[in-house]
Amino acid sequence: MDFVDKIIHGDCEDVLKNWPDNSIDLIFTSPPYADQRKKTYGGIRPDEYVDWFLPKAEQFLRVLKPTGTFVLNVKERVVNGERHTYVIDLILKMREQGWLWTEEFMWHKKNSYPGKWPNRFRDSWERLLQFNKRKKFNMYQEEVMVPVGDWAKTRLNNLSETDKSRDESKVDSGFGKNVSNWVGRDKVYPTNVIHMATECANRNHSAAFPESLPEWFIRLFTQPNDIILDPFVGSGTTAVAAKQLGRNYVGIDIDESYYEIAQQRVLQIQPRLLDEPATYKVETKNETAILG
């Protein structure tokens, strides 16, 4: 495929029309948020956001493999004192388009700066919406496991009879746990809340996310040599993470200055050894980990 391992200058909607069906393993992206970044992307009004995004999502749906995943990093903005509904509206319209809204992750920004508003607090988290084409898709959960935590040193040494079987929730929620499943294990599955700091380095981009964020999802949903697409690649962070992990990358951006920055960044990256430990650190609460 002649589009692989490239940064492409152009509108992703137009560029993708020439790509083959079912050719991408993971789409990970953060598009311009409604009416923001006006100096770089022109800005899209909140009331027009869904209509602007849907034709692009149609191309994403076509080029994504049936076993692939689309992760969309997006956050509602405040309009006239309340949260706008364009993200919720977009989810509903994408479901009509044929997408399955499989999961929603929350990125907790650990280093969010303080602020003051008359009717709300500062945003310290963002959505990462997971979409798929079908219920069965590629997912490699062992690649993002986290340390079991100090709770295991005492908790697993004193198991009750209840701990040795599935203990159903006392409120008839249908949830339960078998604590003995974690005896002898040093790692557990994480939750869908990802605790990571925001990007601190100057990437000459108005909203760069940390490399550890796409890296986490690339590990979770792909294997080496799979193809990762970021249709709003910005300063190239997703492409950099993909190349470091031995995946193929494709980045698209309509802004020429970002296209040039991304192109230069990926040229400077060397793939890491595939067995090299992950560079990110995802924190988890001990009481959550036991339910993994």
C-alpha positions as CSV (number, residue, x, y, z in Angstrom):
1,M,0.0,0.0,0.0
2,D,1.7,3.2,-1.2
3,F,0.0,5.3,1.5
4,V,1.7,3.5,4.4
5,D,4.3,5.2,6.6
6,K,3.6,8.7,5.3
7,I,2.4,12.0,6.5
8,I,-0.1,13.4,4.0
9,H,-1.1,17.1,3.5
10,G,-4.8,17.4,2.7
11,D,-8.4,17.1,4.0
12,C,-8.8,13.6,5.3
13,E,-12.3,13.3,3.8
14,D,-10.9,13.8,0.3
15,V,-7.7,11.9,0.8
16,L,-9.4,8.8,2.1
17,K,-11.8,8.5,-0.8
18,N,-8.9,7.0,-2.8
19,W,-8.0,4.4,-0.2
20,P,-9.1,0.7,-0.4
21,D,-11.9,-0.6,1.8
22,N,-11.0,-2.5,5.0
23,S,-7.3,-1.5,5.0
24,I,-6.7,0.1,8.5
25,D,-6.3,-1.7,11.8
26,L,-6.7,1.3,14.2
27,I,-7.9,4.9,13.8
28,F,-6.8,7.1,16.7
29,T,-7.4,10.8,16.5
30,S,-8.4,14.1,18.2
31,P,-10.2,16.3,15.7
32,P,-10.5,20.1,16.3
33,Y,-13.1,20.7,18.9
34,A,-16.1,22.7,18.1
35,D,-15.4,26.4,17.6
36,Q,-11.9,26.1,19.0
37,R,-8.4,26.5,17.4
38,K,-9.9,29.1,15.0
39,K,-6.4,30.4,14.2
40,T,-5.3,26.9,13.0
41,Y,-8.3,25.0,11.7
42,G,-10.8,27.8,11.2
43,G,-13.2,26.5,13.9
44,I,-16.4,24.5,13.5
45,R,-19.5,25.9,15.1
46,P,-21.0,23.5,17.7
47,D,-24.4,23.4,15.9
48,E,-22.6,22.4,12.7
49,Y,-20.1,19.9,14.2
50,V,-22.1,16.7,13.5
51,D,-22.8,17.6,9.9
52,W,-19.1,18.5,9.5
53,F,-17.8,15.2,11.0
54,L,-20.2,12.6,9.6
55,P,-18.9,12.5,6.0
56,K,-15.4,12.0,7.5
57,A,-16.7,9.2,9.7
58,E,-18.3,7.6,6.7
59,Q,-14.8,7.3,5.1
60,F,-13.3,6.0,8.4
61,L,-16.0,3.3,8.5
62,R,-15.2,2.2,5.0
63,V,-11.4,2.0,5.4
64,L,-11.4,0.4,8.8
65,K,-11.0,-3.4,8.9
66,P,-13.9,-5.4,10.4
67,T,-11.6,-6.4,13.2
68,G,-10.3,-2.8,13.7
69,T,-11.2,0.0,16.2
70,F,-11.8,3.7,16.0
71,V,-10.9,5.8,19.1
72,L,-12.1,9.4,19.1
73,N,-10.7,11.9,21.6
74,V,-13.3,14.6,21.9
75,K,-14.8,16.9,24.6
76,E,-17.9,19.0,24.6
77,R,-17.4,22.7,25.0
78,V,-19.6,25.1,27.0
79,V,-22.0,27.3,25.1
80,N,-24.1,29.9,26.8
81,G,-23.5,28.5,30.2
82,E,-24.2,24.8,29.5
83,R,-22.4,21.9,27.9
84,H,-23.3,21.6,24.2
85,T,-24.7,18.2,23.1
86,Y,-22.7,17.9,19.9
87,V,-20.7,14.9,21.2
88,I,-23.9,13.0,22.3
89,D,-25.6,13.9,19.0
90,L,-22.5,12.7,17.1
91,I,-22.5,9.3,18.9
92,L,-26.2,8.8,18.0
93,K,-25.7,9.8,14.4
94,M,-22.6,7.5,14.0
95,R,-24.7,4.6,15.3
96,E,-27.2,5.3,12.6
97,Q,-24.2,5.3,10.2
98,G,-23.4,1.8,11.1
99,W,-20.9,2.2,14.0
100,L,-21.1,0.3,17.2
101,W,-20.4,2.5,20.3
102,T,-18.5,-0.2,22.1
103,E,-16.9,1.7,25.0
104,E,-16.0,5.0,26.5
105,F,-12.7,5.7,28.2
106,M,-11.9,8.6,30.4
107,W,-8.5,10.3,30.2
108,H,-7.8,12.0,33.6
109,K,-5.3,14.8,33.1
110,K,-3.2,14.5,36.2
111,N,-1.4,17.9,35.8
112,S,-4.4,20.0,35.0
113,Y,-3.8,23.6,36.0
114,P,-6.2,25.4,38.5
115,G,-8.8,27.8,37.2
116,K,-11.9,29.7,38.3
117,W,-15.3,30.0,36.6
118,P,-18.6,31.3,38.0
119,N,-20.6,28.2,37.4
120,R,-18.2,25.2,36.9
121,F,-14.8,23.8,37.6
122,R,-11.8,23.4,35.3
123,D,-11.9,20.4,32.9
124,S,-9.6,17.7,34.1
125,W,-10.7,14.8,31.8
126,E,-11.5,14.1,28.2
127,R,-13.6,11.4,26.5
128,L,-12.0,8.7,24.4
129,L,-14.9,7.1,22.5
130,Q,-14.4,3.6,21.1
131,F,-16.3,2.6,18.0
132,N,-16.2,-0.7,16.1
133,K,-17.8,-2.2,13.0
134,R,-18.7,-5.4,14.7
135,K,-18.9,-7.0,18.1
136,K,-15.8,-9.1,17.7
137,F,-12.6,-7.1,17.1
138,N,-8.9,-7.4,17.8
139,M,-8.0,-6.5,21.4
140,Y,-4.9,-7.5,23.3
141,Q,-5.7,-6.8,26.9
142,E,-2.5,-8.3,28.4
143,E,-0.5,-5.6,26.7
144,V,-1.8,-2.9,29.0
145,M,-2.0,-4.7,32.3
146,V,-1.0,-2.8,35.5
147,P,0.7,-3.8,38.7
148,V,-1.7,-5.6,41.1
149,G,-1.0,-3.2,44.0
150,D,0.1,-3.4,47.6
151,W,-3.4,-4.6,48.7
152,A,-2.5,-8.1,47.5
153,K,0.2,-8.6,50.1
154,T,-2.3,-8.9,52.9
155,R,-5.7,-9.3,51.2
156,L,-4.8,-12.5,49.3
157,N,-3.1,-14.1,52.3
158,N,-6.3,-14.2,54.3
159,L,-9.0,-15.4,52.0
160,S,-12.4,-16.2,53.4
161,E,-14.7,-18.9,52.0
162,T,-16.6,-16.2,50.2
163,D,-13.4,-15.0,48.5
164,K,-12.9,-18.4,47.0
165,S,-16.1,-18.3,44.9
166,R,-17.9,-15.8,42.8
167,D,-19.3,-13.3,45.4
168,E,-22.4,-11.8,43.9
169,S,-23.3,-8.2,44.5
170,K,-25.5,-7.7,47.6
171,V,-27.6,-5.2,45.6
172,D,-28.5,-7.6,42.9
173,S,-26.7,-5.7,40.2
174,G,-25.5,-8.8,38.5
175,F,-21.8,-8.0,39.2
176,G,-19.6,-10.1,41.3
177,K,-16.0,-11.0,41.9
178,N,-13.8,-14.0,42.8
179,V,-10.9,-12.6,44.8
180,S,-9.0,-15.9,44.7
181,N,-8.5,-15.5,40.9
182,W,-5.7,-13.0,41.7
183,V,-3.6,-15.2,43.9
184,G,0.0,-15.4,42.5
185,R,-0.6,-12.7,40.0
186,D,1.5,-9.5,39.8
187,K,-0.6,-7.7,37.2
188,V,-4.3,-7.1,36.6
189,Y,-6.4,-5.5,33.9
190,P,-6.8,-1.7,34.1
191,T,-10.0,0.2,34.3
192,N,-11.4,2.4,31.6
193,V,-10.1,5.5,33.4
194,I,-6.6,6.4,32.2
195,H,-4.5,8.6,34.4
196,M,-1.9,10.5,32.4
197,A,-0.4,13.9,32.4
198,T,-1.0,16.3,29.5
199,E,1.7,17.1,26.9
200,C,4.3,19.4,28.5
201,A,6.8,19.7,25.7
202,N,6.3,22.4,23.1
203,R,5.1,20.7,19.9
204,N,4.1,23.9,18.1
205,H,0.5,22.7,18.3
206,S,-2.4,24.1,20.2
207,A,-3.6,20.8,21.7
208,A,-1.0,18.1,21.5
209,F,-1.7,15.0,23.6
210,P,1.1,13.0,25.2
211,E,2.7,10.1,23.3
212,S,1.7,7.7,26.1
213,L,-2.0,8.2,25.2
214,P,-2.0,6.8,21.6
215,E,0.7,4.3,22.7
216,W,-1.7,2.8,25.2
217,F,-4.4,2.3,22.7
218,I,-2.0,1.1,20.0
219,R,-0.8,-1.6,22.4
220,L,-4.4,-2.5,23.3
221,F,-5.8,-2.8,19.8
222,T,-2.9,-3.7,17.4
223,Q,0.1,-5.8,16.8
224,P,3.4,-5.1,15.1
225,N,3.1,-4.2,11.4
226,D,-0.6,-3.2,11.8
227,I,-1.6,0.1,10.2
228,I,-2.5,3.1,12.4
229,L,-4.3,6.1,10.9
230,D,-4.6,9.5,12.5
231,P,-6.7,11.7,10.1
232,F,-6.1,14.8,12.1
233,V,-2.5,14.1,12.9
234,G,-1.4,17.6,14.0
235,S,2.1,17.6,15.3
236,G,2.4,13.8,14.5
237,T,2.2,12.3,18.0
238,T,0.1,9.3,17.0
239,A,2.5,8.5,14.1
240,V,5.5,8.8,16.4
241,A,4.0,6.4,18.9
242,A,3.0,3.9,16.1
243,K,6.5,4.0,14.6
244,Q,8.2,3.5,18.0
245,L,6.1,0.4,18.6
246,G,6.9,-1.2,15.2
247,R,3.5,-0.4,13.6
248,N,2.9,1.2,10.2
249,Y,1.5,4.7,10.4
250,V,-0.5,7.2,8.2
251,G,-1.1,10.7,9.3
252,I,-3.2,13.3,7.5
253,D,-3.6,17.0,8.3
254,I,-5.1,19.9,6.4
255,D,-2.7,22.5,8.0
256,E,0.5,22.7,6.1
257,S,2.6,23.8,9.0
258,Y,1.5,20.8,11.1
259,Y,2.1,18.5,8.2
260,E,5.7,19.7,8.0
261,I,6.2,19.4,11.8
262,A,4.7,15.8,11.8
263,Q,6.9,14.8,8.9
264,Q,10.0,16.0,10.6
265,R,9.2,14.3,13.9
266,V,8.6,10.8,12.4
267,L,11.8,11.0,10.4
268,Q,13.7,11.4,13.7
269,I,12.1,8.3,15.4
270,Q,13.6,4.9,15.6
271,P,11.4,1.9,16.4
272,R,11.9,0.5,19.9
273,L,12.7,-3.2,20.5
274,L,9.4,-5.0,20.6
275,D,10.1,-6.5,24.0
276,E,11.1,-3.1,25.5
277,P,8.9,-2.1,28.4
278,A,6.3,0.5,27.9
279,T,7.3,4.1,28.7
280,Y,3.9,5.1,30.0
281,K,2.7,4.8,33.6
282,V,-1.0,4.2,34.1
283,E,-2.2,4.5,37.7
284,T,-5.0,2.5,39.2
285,K,-6.7,2.4,42.5
286,N,-6.2,-0.9,44.4
287,E,-9.8,-1.4,45.2
288,T,-10.6,-1.1,41.5
289,A,-7.9,-3.5,40.4
290,I,-9.3,-6.4,42.4
291,L,-12.4,-6.4,40.2
292,G,-10.4,-6.5,37.0
